[in-house]
C-alpha cells in the first residue's frame, strides 16, 4: 500500500467520523508492524491489522484490546455493502 492510499483511507475515516476511541492504539506503517512482530518475545498481541491499516496495541490492557478489536469488527460490518 502506498502512503497516499493510506492517507486517503485515514482521511475517509476522519470524514465519516470513524475515529477509534482507543487513542493508545496508534496507527503505524506495515514495516513498523513487521519490526514489532519480529521483536515480540512476550507472546502478547503487539499489532492489529484491519483493512490494510496497522495499529500498535502494546499500550492496551486485555479488556481494551478486546473492545478495540470488537470496534474494528463492527466498523467492517457496518462498512460492508449489502448484496442480494
Secondary structure, DSSP 8 states (H G I E B T S, - for coil): --HHHHHHHHHHHHHTT---S-TTSEEE-HHHHHHHHHT--S-S--EEEETTEEEE-TTS-HHHHHHHHHHHHHHHHHHS----
